[in-house]
Amino acid sequence: MKNPWTKKNPFMSMWLSGANTVIGSARGRANAAAKRGVVDFWTAALTPAKPKKRKVNP
């Protein structure tokens, strides 16, 4: 007698494939956002501060 739990399920396969696609896309977006954050941090840290403008009272 064959074990029904070892039989291939095409619907499960399609669902897992779709879930993998969504999770992969989310991971890619998260990595891109993290890299942008790191670049922005170091860009701000390594550039000199802008001089503050003084108000001139008449």
N, CA, C and O atoms as a GROMACS GRO file, in nm:
protein
  232
    1MET      N    1   0.084  -0.118   0.000
    1MET     CA    2   0.000   0.000   0.000
    1MET      C    3   0.088   0.124   0.000
    1MET      O    4   0.185   0.132   0.076
    2LYS      N    5   0.055   0.221  -0.085
    2LYS     CA    6   0.133   0.344  -0.093
    2LYS      C    7   0.094   0.441   0.018
    2LYS      O    8  -0.021   0.446   0.061
    3ASN      N    9   0.193   0.516   0.062
    3ASN     CA   10   0.169   0.617   0.167
    3ASN      C   11   0.114   0.743   0.100
    3ASN      O   12   0.183   0.799   0.014
    4PRO      N   13  -0.005   0.792   0.135
    4PRO     CA   14  -0.062   0.911   0.070
    4PRO      C   15   0.014   1.040   0.103
    4PRO      O   16   0.003   1.138   0.030
    5TRP      N   17   0.091   1.042   0.212
    5TRP     CA   18   0.164   1.162   0.251
    5TRP      C   19   0.286   1.187   0.164
    5TRP      O   20   0.336   1.299   0.159
    6THR      N   21   0.334   1.084   0.094
    6THR     CA   22   0.451   1.102   0.008
    6THR      C   23   0.412   1.134  -0.135
    6THR      O   24   0.500   1.156  -0.219
    7LYS      N   25   0.284   1.136  -0.165
    7LYS     CA   26   0.236   1.167  -0.300
    7LYS      C   27   0.255   1.316  -0.328
    7LYS      O   28   0.237   1.400  -0.240
    8LYS      N   29   0.292   1.349  -0.452
    8LYS     CA   30   0.312   1.489  -0.489
    8LYS      C   31   0.179   1.562  -0.494
    8LYS      O   32   0.080   1.508  -0.541
    9ASN      N   33   0.179   1.685  -0.446
    9ASN     CA   34   0.058   1.766  -0.446
    9ASN      C   35   0.085   1.890  -0.532
    9ASN      O   36   0.162   1.976  -0.491
   10PRO      N   37   0.023   1.900  -0.651
   10PRO     CA   38   0.052   2.014  -0.738
   10PRO      C   39   0.006   2.148  -0.680
   10PRO      O   40   0.068   2.251  -0.706
   11PHE      N   41  -0.102   2.147  -0.602
   11PHE     CA   42  -0.150   2.272  -0.544
   11PHE      C   43  -0.054   2.323  -0.437
   11PHE      O   44  -0.030   2.443  -0.427
   12MET      N   45   0.000   2.232  -0.357
   12MET     CA   46   0.100   2.272  -0.257
   12MET      C   47   0.224   2.325  -0.326
   12MET      O   48   0.285   2.422  -0.280
   13SER      N   49   0.262   2.261  -0.435
   13SER     CA   50   0.380   2.304  -0.509
   13SER      C   51   0.360   2.446  -0.564
   13SER      O   52   0.450   2.530  -0.555
   14MET      N   53   0.243   2.472  -0.621
   14MET     CA   54   0.215   2.607  -0.675
   14MET      C   55   0.212   2.710  -0.563
   14MET      O   56   0.264   2.821  -0.579
   15TRP      N   57   0.152   2.674  -0.449
   15TRP     CA   58   0.143   2.767  -0.337
   15TRP      C   59   0.282   2.800  -0.285
   15TRP      O   60   0.312   2.916  -0.259
   16LEU      N   61   0.366   2.699  -0.268
   16LEU     CA   62   0.501   2.722  -0.217
   16LEU      C   63   0.584   2.803  -0.317
   16LEU      O   64   0.667   2.885  -0.277
   17SER      N   65   0.563   2.779  -0.445
   17SER     CA   66   0.636   2.855  -0.546
   17SER      C   67   0.597   3.003  -0.539
   17SER      O   68   0.683   3.090  -0.546
   18GLY      N   69   0.468   3.030  -0.526
   18GLY     CA   70   0.422   3.168  -0.514
   18GLY      C   71   0.471   3.234  -0.388
   18GLY      O   72   0.513   3.350  -0.389
   19ALA      N   73   0.467   3.160  -0.277
   19ALA     CA   74   0.515   3.215  -0.150
   19ALA      C   75   0.664   3.245  -0.157
   19ALA      O   76   0.710   3.347  -0.105
   20ASN      N   77   0.739   3.157  -0.221
   20ASN     CA   78   0.883   3.178  -0.236
   20ASN      C   79   0.910   3.303  -0.320
   20ASN      O   80   1.003   3.378  -0.290
   21THR      N   81   0.831   3.326  -0.422
   21THR     CA   82   0.847   3.445  -0.505
   21THR      C   83   0.820   3.572  -0.425
   21THR      O   84   0.897   3.668  -0.434
   22VAL      N   85   0.714   3.572  -0.348
   22VAL     CA   86   0.678   3.690  -0.267
   22VAL      C   87   0.785   3.716  -0.162
   22VAL      O   88   0.826   3.831  -0.143
   23ILE      N   89   0.829   3.613  -0.093
   23ILE     CA   90   0.930   3.631   0.012
   23ILE      C   91   1.063   3.675  -0.047
   23ILE      O   92   1.134   3.757   0.011
   24GLY      N   93   1.098   3.620  -0.164
   24GLY     CA   94   1.222   3.662  -0.230
   24GLY      C   95   1.218   3.808  -0.270
   24GLY      O   96   1.317   3.879  -0.257
   25SER      N   97   1.102   3.852  -0.319
   25SER     CA   98   1.087   3.993  -0.356
   25SER      C   99   1.097   4.084  -0.234
   25SER      O  100   1.164   4.187  -0.238
   26ALA      N  101   1.031   4.044  -0.126
   26ALA     CA  102   1.037   4.124  -0.003
   26ALA      C  103   1.179   4.130   0.052
   26ALA      O  104   1.223   4.235   0.098
   27ARG      N  105   1.250   4.018   0.046
   27ARG     CA  106   1.388   4.016   0.093
   27ARG      C  107   1.476   4.108   0.009
   27ARG      O  108   1.561   4.178   0.063
   28GLY      N  109   1.455   4.108  -0.122
   28GLY     CA  110   1.531   4.196  -0.209
   28GLY      C  111   1.505   4.342  -0.180
   28GLY      O  112   1.598   4.424  -0.177
   29ARG      N  113   1.378   4.376  -0.157
   29ARG     CA  114   1.344   4.515  -0.124
   29ARG      C  115   1.403   4.556   0.009
   29ARG      O  116   1.450   4.669   0.024
   30ALA      N  117   1.400   4.467   0.107
   30ALA     CA  118   1.456   4.497   0.239
   30ALA      C  119   1.607   4.517   0.230
   30ALA      O  120   1.661   4.608   0.293
   31ASN      N  121   1.675   4.434   0.154
   31ASN     CA  122   1.819   4.449   0.137
   31ASN      C  123   1.854   4.580   0.069
   31ASN      O  124   1.949   4.647   0.108
   32ALA      N  125   1.776   4.618  -0.032
   32ALA     CA  126   1.802   4.743  -0.103
   32ALA      C  127   1.781   4.863  -0.009
   32ALA      O  128   1.860   4.957  -0.010
   33ALA      N  129   1.676   4.858   0.071
   33ALA     CA  130   1.650   4.967   0.165
   33ALA      C  131   1.760   4.976   0.270
   33ALA      O  132   1.802   5.086   0.308
   34ALA      N  133   1.808   4.862   0.316
   34ALA     CA  134   1.916   4.862   0.416
   34ALA      C  135   2.044   4.920   0.356
   34ALA      O  136   2.114   4.996   0.422
   35LYS      N  137   2.074   4.884   0.233
   35LYS     CA  138   2.195   4.937   0.169
   35LYS      C  139   2.185   5.088   0.150
   35LYS      O  140   2.282   5.160   0.170
   36ARG      N  141   2.066   5.135   0.111
   36ARG     CA  142   2.047   5.281   0.096
   36ARG      C  143   2.066   5.350   0.229
   36ARG      O  144   2.126   5.458   0.236
   37GLY      N  145   2.016   5.289   0.336
   37GLY     CA  146   2.031   5.348   0.470
   37GLY      C  147   2.177   5.356   0.510
   37GLY      O  148   2.219   5.457   0.568
   38VAL      N  149   2.254   5.254   0.482
   38VAL     CA  150   2.396   5.254   0.517
   38VAL      C  151   2.470   5.359   0.436
   38VAL      O  152   2.554   5.432   0.491
   39VAL      N  153   2.440   5.368   0.308
   39VAL     CA  154   2.506   5.468   0.223
   39VAL      C  155   2.472   5.609   0.270
   39VAL      O  156   2.560   5.695   0.277
   40ASP      N  157   2.346   5.634   0.301
   40ASP     CA  158   2.305   5.766   0.350
   40ASP      C  159   2.375   5.800   0.481
   40ASP      O  160   2.417   5.914   0.501
   41PHE      N  161   2.386   5.703   0.570
   41PHE     CA  162   2.452   5.726   0.698
   41PHE      C  163   2.597   5.767   0.678
   41PHE      O  164   2.642   5.867   0.734
   42TRP      N  165   2.671   5.691   0.597
   42TRP     CA  166   2.813   5.720   0.578
   42TRP      C  167   2.833   5.848   0.497
   42TRP      O  168   2.930   5.920   0.520
   43THR      N  169   2.745   5.876   0.404
   43THR     CA  170   2.756   6.000   0.328
   43THR      C  171   2.740   6.119   0.422
   43THR      O  172   2.815   6.216   0.413
   44ALA      N  173   2.642   6.112   0.510
   44ALA     CA  174   2.621   6.221   0.606
   44ALA      C  175   2.735   6.230   0.706
   44ALA      O  176   2.773   6.340   0.747
   45ALA      N  177   2.791   6.117   0.746
   45ALA     CA  178   2.897   6.117   0.846
   45ALA      C  179   3.029   6.170   0.790
   45ALA      O  180   3.107   6.230   0.864
   46LEU      N  181   3.054   6.149   0.664
   46LEU     CA  182   3.184   6.185   0.606
   46LEU      C  183   3.186   6.322   0.538
   46LEU      O  184   3.294   6.371   0.505
   47THR      N  185   3.072   6.384   0.518
   47THR     CA  186   3.071   6.517   0.457
   47THR      C  187   3.073   6.622   0.568
   47THR      O  188   3.015   6.600   0.675
   48PRO      N  189   3.139   6.733   0.545
   48PRO     CA  190   3.142   6.837   0.649
   48PRO      C  191   3.003   6.900   0.666
   48PRO      O  192   2.923   6.905   0.573
   49ALA      N  193   2.979   6.946   0.786
   49ALA     CA  194   2.850   7.008   0.815
   49ALA      C  195   2.837   7.140   0.740
   49ALA      O  196   2.935   7.213   0.722
   50LYS      N  197   2.716   7.170   0.697
   50LYS     CA  198   2.693   7.296   0.626
   50LYS      C  199   2.692   7.411   0.728
   50LYS      O  200   2.637   7.397   0.838
   51PRO      N  201   2.752   7.523   0.692
   51PRO     CA  202   2.751   7.636   0.786
   51PRO      C  203   2.608   7.690   0.802
   51PRO      O  204   2.532   7.697   0.706
   52LYS      N  205   2.576   7.727   0.926
   52LYS     CA  206   2.443   7.781   0.953
   52LYS      C  207   2.434   7.925   0.902
   52LYS      O  208   2.528   8.004   0.914
   53LYS      N  209   2.319   7.956   0.846
   53LYS     CA  210   2.297   8.092   0.797
   53LYS      C  211   2.261   8.182   0.915
   53LYS      O  212   2.183   8.144   1.002
   54ARG      N  213   2.319   8.298   0.916
   54ARG     CA  214   2.289   8.393   1.023
   54ARG      C  215   2.181   8.489   0.977
   54ARG      O  216   2.177   8.532   0.862
   55LYS      N  217   2.092   8.522   1.070
   55LYS     CA  218   1.989   8.620   1.039
   55LYS      C  219   2.049   8.759   1.060
   55LYS      O  220   2.120   8.784   1.157
   56VAL      N  221   2.018   8.846   0.970
   56VAL     CA  222   2.067   8.983   0.982
   56VAL      C  223   1.950   9.067   1.031
   56VAL      O  224   1.846   9.075   0.966
   57ASN      N  225   1.969   9.131   1.147
   57ASN     CA  226   1.864   9.218   1.202
   57ASN      C  227   1.882   9.359   1.144
   57ASN      O  228   1.993   9.414   1.148
   58PRO      N  229   1.774   9.418   1.091
   58PRO     CA  230   1.786   9.553   1.032
   58PRO      C  231   1.797   9.664   1.132
   58PRO      O  232   1.807   9.781   1.095
   0.00000   0.00000   0.00000
